Amino acid sequence: MLKQVLLALILAFSTIITGTVIIQSGRPTPSSPIAGEMPIVPNGAFVHLAHGGTPIEQRDDQYRKWLSVELKIQVSNASGSGTIIFYDEESGYAYVQSCGHLWSGTMSAEEGRRRKLTCKVVSWYENLTKRPEPREYPAEVLFYSNVSGQDCSLMRFKPDWKPNYLPIAPASYQYQKGDYLHSVGCDGGREVAHYKVRVIGFSNTSQFPDLVTTENSPRPGRSGGGLLTDDYYVGICWGTSIGSGDGNGYFTPLTTLRALNKQNGYAWLNDVDWARMIPVIDRNGPQKKYDRTYIPLPGER
């Protein structure tokens, strides 16, 4: 069985074409790299591909801030990765952003409410504390897009702890050439790990350019894993230009994931970082009087 899995993955990688990225001074500029969507890792396969340029898996204590917000996503007989971007104390739901190619086609939030598509998430951490064994939780899929340049999904689950999270970066955030960012996920379906990646540019293969990185190229299983700064969630891993095994990584960038959240009725998730810092005092009504997007006017009663 393992031999069949390895053969399928090698064949899938053989269809991926390597591209290049041109960088000018300042902000990364578009070029024309060609990337391939990573094949999905079957649950329980824990594949370690024998390519060169093997990514360095980092799980030391110094990386727990980023490891603790990352989950394994299990869909039917396959797995990917996802990141906790918000925890709503009122409802008890943790919201998880991931890629969309864990599923076929596309499902809007409206369709999601009707279909009630489910999956599972696996956690290795309770905030900064490593669990003796990973823990599994049922989750519901709110929407997903498996469209080129718009590879994104959103789900939620109810954890039995109050999880840390890294919120989506503000719209003003910009990637800079040479920036080192944190790529987190479950390469080969294994335990979540941290990888250091460096920004080199944007693709222009569609009207929705992908962010392109070098170093520690993703492997199957990291699909959906978060691209993180010290404080924010800024991208979604979806593919690689594998080449000799040390190719580039491809990420759905901030502008696209923010747009897809808004399109599907979750624009409020884009702004929880600043919204949570604004006190809303309801002097006159029940606790749930105000919508989460409500901003009080000065002097309002």
C-alpha positions in Angstrom: 0.0 0.0 0.0 2.8 2.4 0.9 4.6 1.7 -2.4 1.4 2.6 -4.3 1.0 5.9 -2.3 4.7 6.8 -3.0 4.2 6.0 -6.7 1.1 8.1 -7.0 2.8 11.1 -5.3 5.9 10.8 -7.5 3.7 10.7 -10.6 1.7 13.7 -9.4 4.9 15.7 -8.8 6.2 14.8 -12.3 3.6 17.0 -13.9 4.7 20.2 -12.1 6.8 22.7 -14.1 9.4 25.0 -12.6 9.2 28.7 -13.1 11.2 31.8 -12.2 10.4 35.0 -10.4 11.9 38.4 -11.2 12.5 40.9 -8.4 13.0 44.6 -8.7 13.9 46.9 -5.8 11.2 47.6 -3.2 8.0 45.6 -3.3 8.0 42.2 -4.9 6.9 42.5 -8.6 4.9 40.0 -10.7 6.6 37.6 -13.1 5.5 34.3 -14.7 6.2 31.2 -12.6 4.2 28.1 -13.2 3.3 26.1 -10.1 1.4 22.9 -9.5 -1.1 22.1 -6.8 0.3 19.7 -4.3 -1.2 16.2 -4.3 -3.2 15.4 -1.2 -1.6 13.1 1.4 -3.7 10.0 2.3 -4.4 9.8 6.0 -1.9 7.6 7.8 0.6 7.6 5.0 3.2 9.9 6.6 5.1 10.1 3.4 8.7 11.4 3.3 9.5 12.1 -0.4 13.0 11.3 -1.5 13.7 14.6 -3.3 16.7 16.9 -2.7 16.3 20.1 -0.8 14.3 18.4 2.0 12.7 21.1 4.2 14.0 21.6 7.7 11.3 20.6 10.2 11.5 22.8 13.3 9.6 21.8 16.4 11.8 23.3 19.2 10.2 25.3 22.0 11.1 28.6 20.4 8.6 27.9 17.6 5.6 27.0 19.8 4.0 30.4 19.2 3.4 29.4 15.6 3.0 25.6 16.1 0.3 26.1 18.7 -2.1 27.8 16.2 -1.6 25.2 13.5 -3.8 22.1 12.9 -3.9 19.1 10.7 -7.1 19.0 8.6 -8.6 15.5 7.8 -11.0 15.3 4.9 -12.4 11.8 4.1 -9.2 9.8 3.4 -6.8 12.8 2.9 -5.1 15.5 5.0 -3.8 19.0 4.8 -3.1 21.8 7.3 -4.9 24.9 8.7 -4.5 27.8 11.1 -6.6 29.2 14.0 -7.2 32.8 13.1 -9.9 33.7 15.7 -11.5 32.3 18.8 -15.0 33.6 19.6 -15.5 33.3 23.4 -19.2 34.1 23.1 -20.0 31.1 20.8 -17.1 28.9 21.7 -16.0 28.5 18.1 -12.5 28.6 16.8 -12.2 29.7 13.2 -9.6 28.0 10.9 -8.4 29.2 7.5 -7.0 26.6 5.1 -6.7 25.9 1.3 -9.6 24.9 -0.9 -8.1 22.1 -2.9 -8.8 19.6 0.0 -12.2 19.4 -1.8 -13.2 19.5 -5.4 -15.1 22.4 -7.0 -16.2 25.4 -4.9 -18.8 25.9 -2.1 -20.0 29.3 -1.0 -21.0 30.0 2.6 -24.7 29.9 1.5 -24.2 26.4 0.1 -22.2 25.5 3.1 -25.2 26.3 5.4 -27.3 23.9 3.3 -24.8 21.1 2.8 -23.3 21.1 6.3 -20.0 19.7 5.0 -17.8 18.4 7.8 -14.1 17.4 8.4 -11.8 16.8 11.4 -9.0 18.9 12.9 -6.1 17.5 14.9 -4.3 19.6 17.5 -0.8 18.8 19.0 -0.8 21.8 21.3 -3.0 23.4 24.0 -1.6 26.8 23.5 2.1 26.6 24.4 1.8 23.2 26.1 2.5 20.2 23.9 -0.1 17.4 24.4 1.0 13.9 25.3 -1.0 12.8 22.3 -2.7 14.7 19.5 -6.4 15.4 19.9 -9.1 15.2 17.2 -12.1 17.5 16.9 -15.1 17.5 14.5 -15.3 20.7 12.4 -17.7 22.2 9.9 -16.7 23.7 6.5 -18.1 27.2 6.1 -16.9 27.8 2.5 -14.1 26.8 0.1 -12.7 27.8 -3.2 -10.7 25.4 -5.4 -10.1 28.0 -8.1 -6.7 28.9 -9.5 -5.5 32.0 -7.7 -8.3 31.7 -5.1 -7.3 28.6 -3.2 -8.9 29.2 0.2 -11.3 27.7 2.8 -12.8 28.5 6.1 -14.0 26.1 8.8 -14.8 26.2 12.5 -14.8 23.9 15.5 -15.4 23.9 19.2 -12.2 23.4 21.2 -12.1 22.2 24.8 -9.6 24.9 25.6 -9.3 28.7 25.0 -6.9 28.6 22.0 -4.4 31.2 21.1 -4.7 32.4 17.5 -3.0 34.7 15.0 -5.5 37.1 13.4 -5.6 38.1 9.7 -3.3 41.0 9.0 -4.8 44.4 8.2 -5.3 45.3 4.6 -2.4 47.8 4.9 0.2 45.0 5.4 2.7 44.5 2.6 5.2 41.8 1.9 8.7 42.9 1.3 11.4 41.3 -0.9 13.7 39.3 1.3 11.3 39.1 4.3 11.6 35.9 6.2 8.2 34.5 7.3 7.0 31.5 9.2 5.5 28.7 7.1 3.7 26.1 9.3 2.0 22.8 8.5 2.1 19.0 8.3 4.5 18.0 5.5 3.9 14.3 4.5 0.9 14.2 7.0 3.3 14.2 9.9 3.2 16.3 13.1 3.0 20.0 12.5 6.3 21.7 12.0 7.7 25.2 11.4 9.7 26.1 8.3 11.5 29.4 7.5 10.7 30.8 4.1 11.8 33.9 2.2 9.6 36.2 0.1 10.8 36.6 -3.5 7.9 37.9 -5.5 4.4 37.5 -6.9 3.3 35.4 -9.9 1.1 36.8 -12.7 -0.3 33.6 -13.9 -3.9 34.8 -13.3 -5.7 38.0 -12.2 -5.1 36.8 -8.7 -1.3 36.6 -8.3 0.2 34.1 -5.8 2.9 35.0 -3.3 6.1 33.1 -4.1 8.7 32.1 -1.6 12.0 30.3 -1.6 13.7 28.0 1.0 12.0 25.0 2.6 9.7 24.3 -0.3 6.4 22.9 0.8 5.6 19.2 0.5 2.2 17.4 0.2 0.4 17.8 3.5 1.4 21.4 4.1 -1.4 22.5 1.8 -3.5 24.9 3.7 -0.8 25.7 6.2 -0.4 29.2 7.4 2.1 31.8 6.3 2.7 33.9 9.5 4.5 36.9 10.8 5.2 37.4 14.5 1.7 38.8 15.0 -0.4 38.0 11.9 -1.7 35.5 9.5 -0.7 36.6 5.9 -1.1 33.7 3.5 -2.2 30.1 2.7 0.2 27.5 1.4 -1.3 25.7 -1.7 1.5 24.6 -4.1 5.2 24.3 -5.1 7.4 24.4 -8.2 9.1 21.2 -7.1 11.9 21.0 -9.7 14.8 19.1 -8.1 13.1 19.2 -4.8 14.2 22.7 -3.6 11.7 24.7 -5.6 9.6 27.7 -4.7 6.5 27.8 -2.5 3.2 29.3 -3.6 0.7 31.0 -1.2 -2.7 32.5 -1.6 -1.9 36.1 -0.5 -3.5 38.4 2.0 -5.6 40.4 -0.5 -7.2 37.3 -1.9 -8.0 35.6 1.3 -9.5 38.8 2.7 -11.6 39.2 -0.4 -12.9 35.6 -0.3 -13.9 36.0 3.4 -15.7 39.2 2.6 -17.4 37.6 -0.5 -18.7 34.8 1.7 -20.0 36.9 4.6 -17.0 36.7 6.9 -15.6 40.1 6.4 -15.6 40.6 10.2 -12.9 37.9 10.5 -10.6 40.2 8.5 -10.7 42.8 11.2 -10.8 41.0 14.5 -7.4 42.3 15.4 -8.4 46.0 15.6 -12.0 45.3 16.4 -11.1 43.4 19.6 -9.3 46.4 20.9 -12.4 48.7 20.7 -14.5 48.4 23.8 -18.2 48.3 23.0 -20.4 49.1 26.1 -24.0 48.3 25.8 -25.7 50.5 28.5 -29.3 50.0 27.5 -29.9 46.5 26.1 -29.2 42.8 26.3 -25.7 41.5 25.8 -26.1 40.6 22.2 -27.6 44.0 21.1 -24.7 45.0 18.9 -23.5 43.2 15.8 -19.8 42.2 16.0 -19.1 44.8 13.2 -20.7 47.7 15.2 -18.5 50.7 16.0 -20.0 53.1 18.5 -20.0 56.8 17.6 -18.5 59.3 20.1 -21.0 60.2 22.8 -23.5 57.6 21.6 -25.8 56.1 24.3 
